[in-house]
């Protein structure tokens, strides 16, 4: 994805005034599987921040260790505040 399109997406999110607007938008542009996977990735990051082990997170969420490791790498890069 080019920076132009990523920036347009970010600008779109900044214009929303309610959670309902955001969820309606996401339901309109994402597949049902993406609606499961994206929030799940946020949960991975939340649990990593809280100190859960990668193995425990993978087991609890039913995801591969590589998915959790990716979240851990991005967290270490400072991408999540």
PDB file of N, CA, C and O in Angstrom:
ATOM      1  N   UNK A   1       0.860  -1.181   0.000  1.00  0.00           N
ATOM      2  CA  UNK A   1       0.000   0.000   0.000  1.00  0.00           C
ATOM      3  C   UNK A   1       0.899   1.235   0.000  1.00  0.00           C
ATOM      4  O   UNK A   1       1.851   1.317   0.776  1.00  0.00           O
ATOM      5  N   UNK A   2       0.600   2.168  -0.853  1.00  0.00           N
ATOM      6  CA  UNK A   2       1.411   3.374  -0.913  1.00  0.00           C
ATOM      7  C   UNK A   2       1.063   4.288   0.245  1.00  0.00           C
ATOM      8  O   UNK A   2      -0.020   4.193   0.823  1.00  0.00           O
ATOM      9  N   UNK A   3       1.985   5.172   0.578  1.00  0.00           N
ATOM     10  CA  UNK A   3       1.743   6.129   1.655  1.00  0.00           C
ATOM     11  C   UNK A   3       0.513   6.983   1.381  1.00  0.00           C
ATOM     12  O   UNK A   3      -0.208   7.359   2.305  1.00  0.00           O
ATOM     13  N   UNK A   4       0.277   7.286   0.108  1.00  0.00           N
ATOM     14  CA  UNK A   4      -0.880   8.109  -0.257  1.00  0.00           C
ATOM     15  C   UNK A   4      -2.175   7.457   0.224  1.00  0.00           C
ATOM     16  O   UNK A   4      -3.011   8.116   0.841  1.00  0.00           O
ATOM     17  N   UNK A   5      -2.340   6.181  -0.052  1.00  0.00           N
ATOM     18  CA  UNK A   5      -3.570   5.485   0.319  1.00  0.00           C
ATOM     19  C   UNK A   5      -3.653   5.242   1.822  1.00  0.00           C
ATOM     20  O   UNK A   5      -4.730   5.312   2.414  1.00  0.00           O
ATOM     21  N   UNK A   6      -2.520   4.959   2.422  1.00  0.00           N
ATOM     22  CA  UNK A   6      -2.496   4.778   3.871  1.00  0.00           C
ATOM     23  C   UNK A   6      -2.860   6.090   4.562  1.00  0.00           C
ATOM     24  O   UNK A   6      -3.604   6.096   5.543  1.00  0.00           O
ATOM     25  N   UNK A   7      -2.337   7.191   4.053  1.00  0.00           N
ATOM     26  CA  UNK A   7      -2.673   8.497   4.612  1.00  0.00           C
ATOM     27  C   UNK A   7      -4.151   8.828   4.418  1.00  0.00           C
ATOM     28  O   UNK A   7      -4.780   9.412   5.301  1.00  0.00           O
ATOM     29  N   UNK A   8      -4.700   8.458   3.273  1.00  0.00           N
ATOM     30  CA  UNK A   8      -6.132   8.683   3.045  1.00  0.00           C
ATOM     31  C   UNK A   8      -6.973   7.883   4.037  1.00  0.00           C
ATOM     32  O   UNK A   8      -7.982   8.374   4.543  1.00  0.00           O
ATOM     33  N   UNK A   9      -6.558   6.662   4.308  1.00  0.00           N
ATOM     34  CA  UNK A   9      -7.276   5.834   5.279  1.00  0.00           C
ATOM     35  C   UNK A   9      -7.196   6.458   6.676  1.00  0.00           C
ATOM     36  O   UNK A   9      -8.199   6.537   7.385  1.00  0.00           O
ATOM     37  N   UNK A  10      -6.013   6.892   7.059  1.00  0.00           N
ATOM     38  CA  UNK A  10      -5.844   7.540   8.364  1.00  0.00           C
ATOM     39  C   UNK A  10      -6.700   8.796   8.457  1.00  0.00           C
ATOM     40  O   UNK A  10      -7.342   9.037   9.480  1.00  0.00           O
ATOM     41  N   UNK A  11      -6.714   9.594   7.402  1.00  0.00           N
ATOM     42  CA  UNK A  11      -7.543  10.808   7.389  1.00  0.00           C
ATOM     43  C   UNK A  11      -9.018  10.473   7.534  1.00  0.00           C
ATOM     44  O   UNK A  11      -9.760  11.197   8.198  1.00  0.00           O
ATOM     45  N   UNK A  12      -9.444   9.377   6.916  1.00  0.00           N
ATOM     46  CA  UNK A  12     -10.838   8.949   7.031  1.00  0.00           C
ATOM     47  C   UNK A  12     -11.174   8.626   8.478  1.00  0.00           C
ATOM     48  O   UNK A  12     -12.223   9.031   8.977  1.00  0.00           O
ATOM     49  N   UNK A  13     -10.297   7.903   9.149  1.00  0.00           N
ATOM     50  CA  UNK A  13     -10.536   7.566  10.553  1.00  0.00           C
ATOM     51  C   UNK A  13     -10.616   8.816  11.431  1.00  0.00           C
ATOM     52  O   UNK A  13     -11.410   8.873  12.370  1.00  0.00           O
ATOM     53  N   UNK A  14      -9.805   9.796  11.126  1.00  0.00           N
ATOM     54  CA  UNK A  14      -9.796  11.016  11.932  1.00  0.00           C
ATOM     55  C   UNK A  14     -11.093  11.819  11.820  1.00  0.00           C
ATOM     56  O   UNK A  14     -11.395  12.641  12.686  1.00  0.00           O
ATOM     57  N   UNK A  15     -11.846  11.584  10.769  1.00  0.00           N
ATOM     58  CA  UNK A  15     -13.098  12.323  10.557  1.00  0.00           C
ATOM     59  C   UNK A  15     -14.295  11.722  11.286  1.00  0.00           C
ATOM     60  O   UNK A  15     -15.322  12.384  11.433  1.00  0.00           O
ATOM     61  N   UNK A  16     -14.178  10.481  11.742  1.00  0.00           N
ATOM     62  CA  UNK A  16     -15.309   9.838  12.405  1.00  0.00           C
ATOM     63  C   UNK A  16     -15.592  10.494  13.749  1.00  0.00           C
ATOM     64  O   UNK A  16     -14.683  10.924  14.458  1.00  0.00           O
ATOM     65  N   UNK A  17     -16.875  10.559  14.078  1.00  0.00           N
ATOM     66  CA  UNK A  17     -17.279  11.189  15.329  1.00  0.00           C
ATOM     67  C   UNK A  17     -17.798  10.203  16.364  1.00  0.00           C
ATOM     68  O   UNK A  17     -18.027  10.570  17.516  1.00  0.00           O
ATOM     69  N   UNK A  18     -17.982   8.950  15.955  1.00  0.00           N
ATOM     70  CA  UNK A  18     -18.503   7.973  16.909  1.00  0.00           C
ATOM     71  C   UNK A  18     -17.949   6.587  16.620  1.00  0.00           C
ATOM     72  O   UNK A  18     -17.474   6.308  15.519  1.00  0.00           O
ATOM     73  N   UNK A  19     -18.017   5.734  17.613  1.00  0.00           N
ATOM     74  CA  UNK A  19     -17.597   4.345  17.454  1.00  0.00           C
ATOM     75  C   UNK A  19     -18.455   3.651  16.404  1.00  0.00           C
ATOM     76  O   UNK A  19     -17.948   2.840  15.629  1.00  0.00           O
ATOM     77  N   UNK A  20     -19.746   3.959  16.370  1.00  0.00           N
ATOM     78  CA  UNK A  20     -20.654   3.350  15.399  1.00  0.00           C
ATOM     79  C   UNK A  20     -20.217   3.687  13.967  1.00  0.00           C
ATOM     80  O   UNK A  20     -20.237   2.821  13.093  1.00  0.00           O
ATOM     81  N   UNK A  21     -19.827   4.930  13.731  1.00  0.00           N
ATOM     82  CA  UNK A  21     -19.360   5.308  12.393  1.00  0.00           C
ATOM     83  C   UNK A  21     -18.139   4.478  12.004  1.00  0.00           C
ATOM     84  O   UNK A  21     -18.030   4.019  10.867  1.00  0.00           O
ATOM     85  N   UNK A  22     -17.228   4.291  12.945  1.00  0.00           N
ATOM     86  CA  UNK A  22     -16.022   3.513  12.662  1.00  0.00           C
ATOM     87  C   UNK A  22     -16.374   2.058  12.372  1.00  0.00           C
ATOM     88  O   UNK A  22     -15.905   1.486  11.388  1.00  0.00           O
ATOM     89  N   UNK A  23     -17.202   1.458  13.232  1.00  0.00           N
ATOM     90  CA  UNK A  23     -17.534   0.045  13.026  1.00  0.00           C
ATOM     91  C   UNK A  23     -18.333  -0.155  11.741  1.00  0.00           C
ATOM     92  O   UNK A  23     -18.124  -1.143  11.037  1.00  0.00           O
ATOM     93  N   UNK A  24     -19.238   0.759  11.427  1.00  0.00           N
ATOM     94  CA  UNK A  24     -19.976   0.655  10.159  1.00  0.00           C
ATOM     95  C   UNK A  24     -19.025   0.723   8.971  1.00  0.00           C
ATOM     96  O   UNK A  24     -19.160  -0.043   8.017  1.00  0.00           O
ATOM     97  N   UNK A  25     -18.075   1.630   9.030  1.00  0.00           N
ATOM     98  CA  UNK A  25     -17.085   1.770   7.960  1.00  0.00           C
ATOM     99  C   UNK A  25     -16.266   0.486   7.818  1.00  0.00           C
ATOM    100  O   UNK A  25     -16.084  -0.028   6.714  1.00  0.00           O
ATOM    101  N   UNK A  26     -15.772  -0.026   8.954  1.00  0.00           N
ATOM    102  CA  UNK A  26     -14.962  -1.240   8.912  1.00  0.00           C
ATOM    103  C   UNK A  26     -15.746  -2.423   8.358  1.00  0.00           C
ATOM    104  O   UNK A  26     -15.215  -3.215   7.578  1.00  0.00           O
ATOM    105  N   UNK A  27     -16.998  -2.543   8.758  1.00  0.00           N
ATOM    106  CA  UNK A  27     -17.833  -3.633   8.246  1.00  0.00           C
ATOM    107  C   UNK A  27     -18.063  -3.498   6.738  1.00  0.00           C
ATOM    108  O   UNK A  27     -18.280  -4.492   6.045  1.00  0.00           O
ATOM    109  N   UNK A  28     -18.014  -2.283   6.248  1.00  0.00           N
ATOM    110  CA  UNK A  28     -18.210  -2.044   4.823  1.00  0.00           C
ATOM    111  C   UNK A  28     -16.989  -2.328   3.969  1.00  0.00           C
ATOM    112  O   UNK A  28     -17.125  -2.678   2.797  1.00  0.00           O
ATOM    113  N   UNK A  29     -15.794  -2.183   4.537  1.00  0.00           N
ATOM    114  CA  UNK A  29     -14.582  -2.359   3.717  1.00  0.00           C
ATOM    115  C   UNK A  29     -13.815  -3.642   4.007  1.00  0.00           C
ATOM    116  O   UNK A  29     -12.940  -4.028   3.232  1.00  0.00           O
ATOM    117  N   UNK A  30     -14.132  -4.302   5.110  1.00  0.00           N
ATOM    118  CA  UNK A  30     -13.388  -5.501   5.490  1.00  0.00           C
ATOM    119  C   UNK A  30     -14.214  -6.760   5.254  1.00  0.00           C
ATOM    120  O   UNK A  30     -15.444  -6.739   5.297  1.00  0.00           O
ATOM    121  N   UNK A  31     -13.513  -7.841   5.009  1.00  0.00           N
ATOM    122  CA  UNK A  31     -14.167  -9.140   4.910  1.00  0.00           C
ATOM    123  C   UNK A  31     -14.495  -9.620   6.327  1.00  0.00           C
ATOM    124  O   UNK A  31     -13.919  -9.127   7.296  1.00  0.00           O
ATOM    125  N   UNK A  32     -15.416 -10.578   6.451  1.00  0.00           N
ATOM    126  CA  UNK A  32     -15.698 -11.136   7.776  1.00  0.00           C
ATOM    127  C   UNK A  32     -14.432 -11.667   8.467  1.00  0.00           C
ATOM    128  O   UNK A  32     -14.277 -11.520   9.679  1.00  0.00           O
ATOM    129  N   UNK A  33     -13.542 -12.276   7.702  1.00  0.00           N
ATOM    130  CA  UNK A  33     -12.307 -12.801   8.295  1.00  0.00           C
ATOM    131  C   UNK A  33     -11.405 -11.665   8.791  1.00  0.00           C
ATOM    132  O   UNK A  33     -10.800 -11.780   9.857  1.00  0.00           O
ATOM    133  N   UNK A  34     -11.311 -10.592   8.042  1.00  0.00           N
ATOM    134  CA  UNK A  34     -10.513  -9.438   8.475  1.00  0.00           C
ATOM    135  C   UNK A  34     -11.089  -8.823   9.743  1.00  0.00           C
ATOM    136  O   UNK A  34     -10.344  -8.344  10.598  1.00  0.00           O
ATOM    137  N   UNK A  35     -12.412  -8.836   9.865  1.00  0.00           N
ATOM    138  CA  UNK A  35     -13.060  -8.295  11.065  1.00  0.00           C
ATOM    139  C   UNK A  35     -12.739  -9.134  12.300  1.00  0.00           C
ATOM    140  O   UNK A  35     -12.884  -8.653  13.424  1.00  0.00           O
ATOM    141  N   UNK A  36     -12.313 -10.361  12.111  1.00  0.00           N
ATOM    142  CA  UNK A  36     -11.861 -11.207  13.216  1.00  0.00           C
ATOM    143  C   UNK A  36     -10.370 -10.999  13.457  1.00  0.00           C
ATOM    144  O   UNK A  36      -9.937 -10.833  14.598  1.00  0.00           O
ATOM    145  N   UNK A  37      -9.592 -11.010  12.387  1.00  0.00           N
ATOM    146  CA  UNK A  37      -8.138 -10.999  12.504  1.00  0.00           C
ATOM    147  C   UNK A  37      -7.558  -9.674  12.998  1.00  0.00           C
ATOM    148  O   UNK A  37      -6.638  -9.674  13.816  1.00  0.00           O
ATOM    149  N   UNK A  38      -8.075  -8.561  12.521  1.00  0.00           N
ATOM    150  CA  UNK A  38      -7.503  -7.265  12.911  1.00  0.00           C
ATOM    151  C   UNK A  38      -7.703  -6.995  14.406  1.00  0.00           C
ATOM    152  O   UNK A  38      -6.735  -6.651  15.085  1.00  0.00           O
ATOM    153  N   UNK A  39      -8.919  -7.137  14.943  1.00  0.00           N
ATOM    154  CA  UNK A  39      -9.071  -6.965  16.392  1.00  0.00           C
ATOM    155  C   UNK A  39      -8.247  -7.985  17.185  1.00  0.00           C
ATOM    156  O   UNK A  39      -7.756  -7.683  18.272  1.00  0.00           O
ATOM    157  N   UNK A  40      -8.102  -9.176  16.640  1.00  0.00           N
ATOM    158  CA  UNK A  40      -7.300 -10.199  17.300  1.00  0.00           C
ATOM    159  C   UNK A  40      -5.842  -9.751  17.397  1.00  0.00           C
ATOM    160  O   UNK A  40      -5.184  -9.999  18.407  1.00  0.00           O
ATOM    161  N   UNK A  41      -5.348  -9.106  16.376  1.00  0.00           N
ATOM    162  CA  UNK A  41      -3.966  -8.599  16.424  1.00  0.00           C
ATOM    163  C   UNK A  41      -3.814  -7.514  17.484  1.00  0.00           C
ATOM    164  O   UNK A  41      -2.786  -7.427  18.155  1.00  0.00           O
ATOM    165  N   UNK A  42      -4.837  -6.696  17.624  1.00  0.00           N
ATOM    166  CA  UNK A  42      -4.795  -5.691  18.687  1.00  0.00           C
ATOM    167  C   UNK A  42      -4.786  -6.351  20.060  1.00  0.00           C
ATOM    168  O   UNK A  42      -4.101  -5.888  20.972  1.00  0.00           O
ATOM    169  N   UNK A  43      -5.542  -7.428  20.207  1.00  0.00           N
ATOM    170  CA  UNK A  43      -5.555  -8.175  21.465  1.00  0.00           C
ATOM    171  C   UNK A  43      -4.187  -8.788  21.733  1.00  0.00           C
ATOM    172  O   UNK A  43      -3.745  -8.833  22.881  1.00  0.00           O
ATOM    173  N   UNK A  44      -3.520  -9.255  20.703  1.00  0.00           N
ATOM    174  CA  UNK A  44      -2.167  -9.794  20.865  1.00  0.00           C
ATOM    175  C   UNK A  44      -1.243  -8.722  21.438  1.00  0.00           C
ATOM    176  O   UNK A  44      -0.504  -8.981  22.388  1.00  0.00           O
ATOM    177  N   UNK A  45      -1.282  -7.533  20.869  1.00  0.00           N
ATOM    178  CA  UNK A  45      -0.418  -6.446  21.341  1.00  0.00           C
ATOM    179  C   UNK A  45      -0.777  -6.067  22.778  1.00  0.00           C
ATOM    180  O   UNK A  45       0.109  -5.848  23.605  1.00  0.00           O
ATOM    181  N   UNK A  46      -2.072  -5.990  23.071  1.00  0.00           N
ATOM    182  CA  UNK A  46      -2.508  -5.649  24.434  1.00  0.00           C
ATOM    183  C   UNK A  46      -1.956  -6.661  25.431  1.00  0.00           C
ATOM    184  O   UNK A  46      -1.461  -6.287  26.494  1.00  0.00           O
ATOM    185  N   UNK A  47      -2.043  -7.940  25.086  1.00  0.00           N
ATOM    186  CA  UNK A  47      -1.583  -8.989  25.995  1.00  0.00           C
ATOM    187  C   UNK A  47      -0.058  -9.019  26.102  1.00  0.00           C
ATOM    188  O   UNK A  47       0.481  -9.325  27.166  1.00  0.00           O
ATOM    189  N   UNK A  48       0.633  -8.706  25.019  1.00  0.00           N
ATOM    190  CA  UNK A  48       2.091  -8.610  25.097  1.00  0.00           C
ATOM    191  C   UNK A  48       2.495  -7.481  26.032  1.00  0.00           C
ATOM    192  O   UNK A  48       3.408  -7.638  26.843  1.00  0.00           O
ATOM    193  N   UNK A  49       1.822  -6.351  25.923  1.00  0.00           N
ATOM    194  CA  UNK A  49       2.111  -5.209  26.797  1.00  0.00           C
ATOM    195  C   UNK A  49       1.865  -5.554  28.258  1.00  0.00           C
ATOM    196  O   UNK A  49       2.553  -5.057  29.150  1.00  0.00           O
ATOM    197  N   UNK A  50       0.884  -6.406  28.492  1.00  0.00           N
ATOM    198  CA  UNK A  50       0.529  -6.776  29.860  1.00  0.00           C
ATOM    199  C   UNK A  50       1.493  -7.831  30.416  1.00  0.00           C
ATOM    200  O   UNK A  50       1.471  -8.135  31.609  1.00  0.00           O
ATOM    201  N   UNK A  51       2.341  -8.386  29.537  1.00  0.00           N
ATOM    202  CA  UNK A  51       3.374  -9.305  29.990  1.00  0.00           C
ATOM    203  C   UNK A  51       3.093 -10.775  29.764  1.00  0.00           C
ATOM    204  O   UNK A  51       3.862 -11.621  30.220  1.00  0.00           O
ATOM    205  N   UNK A  52       2.012 -11.104  29.072  1.00  0.00           N
ATOM    206  CA  UNK A  52       1.722 -12.507  28.767  1.00  0.00           C
ATOM    207  C   UNK A  52       2.784 -13.057  27.824  1.00  0.00           C
ATOM    208  O   UNK A  52       3.333 -12.324  27.002  1.00  0.00           O
ATOM    209  N   UNK A  53       3.068 -14.339  27.944  1.00  0.00           N
ATOM    210  CA  UNK A  53       4.059 -14.958  27.053  1.00  0.00           C
ATOM    211  C   UNK A  53       3.462 -15.158  25.661  1.00  0.00           C
ATOM    212  O   UNK A  53       2.249 -15.283  25.494  1.00  0.00           O
ATOM    213  N   UNK A  54       4.340 -15.183  24.683  1.00  0.00           N
ATOM    214  CA  UNK A  54       3.894 -15.395  23.308  1.00  0.00           C
ATOM    215  C   UNK A  54       3.182 -16.739  23.170  1.00  0.00           C
ATOM    216  O   UNK A  54       2.158 -16.837  22.493  1.00  0.00           O
ATOM    217  N   UNK A  55       3.714 -17.753  23.801  1.00  0.00           N
ATOM    218  CA  UNK A  55       3.112 -19.083  23.703  1.00  0.00           C
ATOM    219  C   UNK A  55       1.706 -19.095  24.305  1.00  0.00           C
ATOM    220  O   UNK A  55       0.792 -19.686  23.729  1.00  0.00           O
ATOM    221  N   UNK A  56       1.528 -18.452  25.451  1.00  0.00           N
ATOM    222  CA  UNK A  56       0.224 -18.403  26.115  1.00  0.00           C
ATOM    223  C   UNK A  56      -0.791 -17.660  25.243  1.00  0.00           C
ATOM    224  O   UNK A  56      -1.932 -18.098  25.097  1.00  0.00           O
ATOM    225  N   UNK A  57      -0.370 -16.546  24.671  1.00  0.00           N
ATOM    226  CA  UNK A  57      -1.258 -15.764  23.805  1.00  0.00           C
ATOM    227  C   UNK A  57      -1.678 -16.597  22.597  1.00  0.00           C
ATOM    228  O   UNK A  57      -2.856 -16.644  22.245  1.00  0.00           O
ATOM    229  N   UNK A  58      -0.713 -17.248  21.971  1.00  0.00           N
ATOM    230  CA  UNK A  58      -1.012 -18.078  20.788  1.00  0.00           C
ATOM    231  C   UNK A  58      -2.007 -19.178  21.142  1.00  0.00           C
ATOM    232  O   UNK A  58      -2.955 -19.422  20.396  1.00  0.00           O
ATOM    233  N   UNK A  59      -1.798 -19.837  22.266  1.00  0.00           N
ATOM    234  CA  UNK A  59      -2.705 -20.903  22.691  1.00  0.00           C
ATOM    235  C   UNK A  59      -4.102 -20.363  22.992  1.00  0.00           C
ATOM    236  O   UNK A  59      -5.100 -20.924  22.540  1.00  0.00           O
ATOM    237  N   UNK A  60      -4.166 -19.278  23.753  1.00  0.00           N
ATOM    238  CA  UNK A  60      -5.459 -18.718  24.163  1.00  0.00           C
ATOM    239  C   UNK A  60      -6.282 -18.221  22.982  1.00  0.00           C
ATOM    240  O   UNK A  60      -7.501 -18.392  22.948  1.00  0.00           O
ATOM    241  N   UNK A  61      -5.608 -17.604  22.014  1.00  0.00           N
ATOM    242  CA  UNK A  61      -6.319 -17.006  20.883  1.00  0.00           C
ATOM    243  C   UNK A  61      -6.427 -17.944  19.679  1.00  0.00           C
ATOM    244  O   UNK A  61      -7.124 -17.639  18.711  1.00  0.00           O
ATOM    245  N   UNK A  62      -5.746 -19.065  19.741  1.00  0.00           N
ATOM    246  CA  UNK A  62      -5.808 -20.015  18.635  1.00  0.00           C
ATOM    247  C   UNK A  62      -5.121 -19.510  17.380  1.00  0.00           C
ATOM    248  O   UNK A  62      -5.577 -19.768  16.266  1.00  0.00           O
ATOM    249  N   UNK A  63      -4.022 -18.790  17.565  1.00  0.00           N
ATOM    250  CA  UNK A  63      -3.257 -18.268  16.431  1.00  0.00           C
ATOM    251  C   UNK A  63      -1.865 -18.893  16.448  1.00  0.00           C
ATOM    252  O   UNK A  63      -1.440 -19.478  17.445  1.00  0.00           O
ATOM    253  N   UNK A  64      -1.174 -18.757  15.333  1.00  0.00           N
ATOM    254  CA  UNK A  64       0.185 -19.280  15.252  1.00  0.00           C
ATOM    255  C   UNK A  64       1.158 -18.405  16.021  1.00  0.00           C
ATOM    256  O   UNK A  64       0.945 -17.203  16.184  1.00  0.00           O
ATOM    257  N   UNK A  65       2.217 -19.021  16.483  1.00  0.00           N
ATOM    258  CA  UNK A  65       3.247 -18.275  17.214  1.00  0.00           C
ATOM    259  C   UNK A  65       3.859 -17.187  16.333  1.00  0.00           C
ATOM    260  O   UNK A  65       4.286 -16.151  16.844  1.00  0.00           O
ATOM    261  N   UNK A  66       3.908 -17.406  15.015  1.00  0.00           N
ATOM    262  CA  UNK A  66       4.465 -16.398  14.110  1.00  0.00           C
ATOM    263  C   UNK A  66       3.626 -15.122  14.128  1.00  0.00           C
ATOM    264  O   UNK A  66       4.168 -14.023  14.017  1.00  0.00           O
ATOM    265  N   UNK A  67       2.314 -15.262  14.265  1.00  0.00           N
ATOM    266  CA  UNK A  67       1.437 -14.086  14.334  1.00  0.00           C
ATOM    267  C   UNK A  67       1.734 -13.280  15.590  1.00  0.00           C
ATOM    268  O   UNK A  67       1.784 -12.050  15.550  1.00  0.00           O
ATOM    269  N   UNK A  68       1.929 -13.972  16.694  1.00  0.00           N
ATOM    270  CA  UNK A  68       2.234 -13.294  17.957  1.00  0.00           C
ATOM    271  C   UNK A  68       3.625 -12.672  17.901  1.00  0.00           C
ATOM    272  O   UNK A  68       3.834 -11.561  18.387  1.00  0.00           O
ATOM    273  N   UNK A  69       4.569 -13.389  17.308  1.00  0.00           N
ATOM    274  CA  UNK A  69       5.931 -12.872  17.192  1.00  0.00           C
ATOM    275  C   UNK A  69       5.961 -11.601  16.353  1.00  0.00           C
ATOM    276  O   UNK A  69       6.707 -10.671  16.662  1.00  0.00           O
ATOM    277  N   UNK A  70       5.167 -11.555  15.311  1.00  0.00           N
ATOM    278  CA  UNK A  70       5.097 -10.347  14.483  1.00  0.00           C
ATOM    279  C   UNK A  70       4.621  -9.164  15.319  1.00  0.00           C
ATOM    280  O   UNK A  70       5.183  -8.072  15.235  1.00  0.00           O
ATOM    281  N   UNK A  71       3.588  -9.385  16.124  1.00  0.00           N
ATOM    282  CA  UNK A  71       3.110  -8.333  17.013  1.00  0.00           C
ATOM    283  C   UNK A  71       4.191  -7.896  17.987  1.00  0.00           C
ATOM    284  O   UNK A  71       4.330  -6.707  18.273  1.00  0.00           O
ATOM    285  N   UNK A  72       4.948  -8.843  18.493  1.00  0.00           N
ATOM    286  CA  UNK A  72       6.028  -8.530  19.426  1.00  0.00           C
ATOM    287  C   UNK A  72       7.111  -7.681  18.767  1.00  0.00           C
ATOM    288  O   UNK A  72       7.608  -6.724  19.361  1.00  0.00           O
ATOM    289  N   UNK A  73       7.472  -8.040  17.537  1.00  0.00           N
ATOM    290  CA  UNK A  73       8.481  -7.254  16.799  1.00  0.00           C
ATOM    291  C   UNK A  73       8.023  -5.818  16.588  1.00  0.00           C
ATOM    292  O   UNK A  73       8.791  -4.877  16.783  1.00  0.00           O
ATOM    293  N   UNK A  74       6.772  -5.659  16.192  1.00  0.00           N
ATOM    294  CA  UNK A  74       6.248  -4.314  15.941  1.00  0.00           C
ATOM    295  C   UNK A  74       6.152  -3.515  17.231  1.00  0.00           C
ATOM    296  O   UNK A  74       6.373  -2.304  17.235  1.00  0.00           O
ATOM    297  N   UNK A  75       5.827  -4.184  18.315  1.00  0.00           N
ATOM    298  CA  UNK A  75       5.773  -3.525  19.615  1.00  0.00           C
ATOM    299  C   UNK A  75       7.164  -3.019  20.007  1.00  0.00           C
ATOM    300  O   UNK A  75       7.305  -1.902  20.506  1.00  0.00           O
ATOM    301  N   UNK A  76       8.181  -3.838  19.781  1.00  0.00           N
ATOM    302  CA  UNK A  76       9.557  -3.454  20.087  1.00  0.00           C
ATOM    303  C   UNK A  76      10.018  -2.278  19.238  1.00  0.00           C
ATOM    304  O   UNK A  76      10.864  -1.497  19.673  1.00  0.00           O
ATOM    305  N   UNK A  77       9.471  -2.142  18.029  1.00  0.00           N
ATOM    306  CA  UNK A  77       9.808  -1.014  17.158  1.00  0.00           C
ATOM    307  C   UNK A  77       9.126   0.270  17.615  1.00  0.00           C
ATOM    308  O   UNK A  77       9.417   1.350  17.100  1.00  0.00           O
ATOM    309  N   UNK A  78       8.219   0.155  18.582  1.00  0.00           N
ATOM    310  CA  UNK A  78       7.527   1.329  19.097  1.00  0.00           C
ATOM    311  C   UNK A  78       6.323   1.738  18.270  1.00  0.00           C
ATOM    312  O   UNK A  78       5.902   2.894  18.328  1.00  0.00           O
ATOM    313  N   UNK A  79       5.766   0.828  17.512  1.00  0.00           N
ATOM    314  CA  UNK A  79       4.629   1.167  16.653  1.00  0.00           C
ATOM    315  C   UNK A  79       3.317   1.288  17.426  1.00  0.00           C
ATOM    316  O   UNK A  79       2.359   1.879  16.927  1.00  0.00           O
ATOM    317  N   UNK A  80       3.264   0.738  18.627  1.00  0.00           N
ATOM    318  CA  UNK A  80       2.024   0.775  19.400  1.00  0.00           C
ATOM    319  C   UNK A  80       2.267   1.549  20.681  1.00  0.00           C
ATOM    320  O   UNK A  80       3.237   1.301  21.398  1.00  0.00           O
ATOM    321  N   UNK A  81       1.388   2.477  20.959  1.00  0.00           N
ATOM    322  CA  UNK A  81       1.529   3.289  22.181  1.00  0.00           C
ATOM    323  C   UNK A  81       0.521   2.881  23.205  1.00  0.00           C
ATOM    324  O   UNK A  81       0.484   3.449  24.296  1.00  0.00           O
TER     325      UNK A  81
END
